[in-house]
Amino acid sequence: MDFTLFLVSNLDKEALIRTIYDIVCNTVEDKVTNYGDFSCLSCKYFTLDIETEDIISIDFLREEYIMEINV
C-alpha cells in the first residue's frame, strides 16, 4: 500500500530530512536504516522515500499523481 504525504516547512532540506529521520527513529523504537544520504529510510514496518524537489503547484500534483488533493 502506497501513501504520499506533502509537507511544507521553513527548514532547509538537510534539516527537514534529519528531523523526519529522528521522528521515525523515536516512533518505531527500532533500528532505522538510511540510504542515499537519508533520502530513503527503512525499518521493519515500512520504507519511506523522501523527495525534496520543489512542487510547482497543486494542479501539477493533481495531474502528475492523478489524485484528488484537498488544500
Residue, then its C-alpha position, 0 to 999 in steps of 0.5 A: m500500500d502506497f501513501t504520499l504525504f506533502l509537507v511544507s516547512n521553513l527548514d532547509k532540506e538537510a534539516l527537514i530530512r534529519t528531523i523526519y529521520d529522528i521522528v521515525c527513529n523515536t516512533v518505531e523504537d527500532k533500528v532505522t536504516n538510511y540510504g542515499d544520504f537519508s533520502c530513503l529510510s527503512c525499518k521493519y514496518f515500512t520504507l519511506d522515500i523522501e523527495t525534496e524537489d520543489i512542487i510547482s503547484i497543486d494542479f501539477l500534483r493533481e495531474e502528475y499523481i492523478m489524485e484528488i488533493n484537498v488544500 
